[in-house]
Amino acid sequence: MKLKRVFFDGSIYGLVTYFTIRLLLDTVTRMKFWERSWQLNTMEIGVCVIAGWLFVVGQDYLFRYFDTHWAHEFTRKRILKELGVVTVFMLLMQNVLILPIPIFTDDGLQWFDFADVNVIPLLYGYIYYGLKRSNAFLQAYVDNRLKLEKVMNDQLQAELKFLKAQLHPHFLFNALNTIYFQMDEDVSAAKKSVELFSSLIRYQLYDQQQTVPVRQELDYLESFISLQQLRASEKLSLQVSFDPALQEQVIYPLLFFPLVENAFKYVGGEYRLKIKAFLNDSGIVFEAANDIPPVITRTGGIGLENLQRRLELLYPGKHRLEIAQLDSEFKVRLELL
């Protein structure tokens, strides 16, 4: 198959080169090459075709050399280097093989013979180079893009894992704090807290699929809310509302958790806390609002900072996170579009 390609490409290159040179020369000299002896024309055509074969074989060798020794480069400098080497190769080929033809034929070597023999084959050589290398450069570009995307994806996955790893100690600290205070006051409540705590850890350890049904995530939040209620002040006024329509819609896990955790952590003032999730025309909406003492200034925390970064990675351009602090209330609204 390779020999066939060399024969075909080389023959086309040699014939096109020959007839173009002949056309230009005959236009200048007013010669009619078909009136010359067929032996002379056959000899000239044969030399040009053989030169075409050698040209194709040489070009293929150079292409393999470039791809082997300059594979780490994919720059304008590499292309210029290739063109420089190819130009020198073509000039040597055409001056050694084709230029002698007019010396022994017609009226000898003239200035226009020298010009045509050097310009025409060089022009077609550049066309051949462009056709053959464009595919190689395109493939190299695609491969580089794929490698770059893979590296970026690996970096994003590593960052997501790091953010989740940060989330777990934050949650563990607050949950263990809850159980610690219960141990002195109500052992049965502490045991119940340990059971809830175990179910929460189990979800984080074993149920971390890429995405989960939103109902599963809400069940997890209900367990966490129950755990927090065990240590909450009796003054706490809690309202939880989860839309029954939220069932099989898939989301990434632990997106709502920081909102609920922060609401319990910072609730104060009148101790009113509202948690709400529902479905609207745009997508899934989650809201959390908690009273705070007027003197407290909140701008968020590690949980909300991690959540914002995870949303940027997992829902680029497909989420809205609104955080607002009033005189005595802190509100967060998250929309997954």
Disulfide bonds with the S-S distance in Angstrom:
none
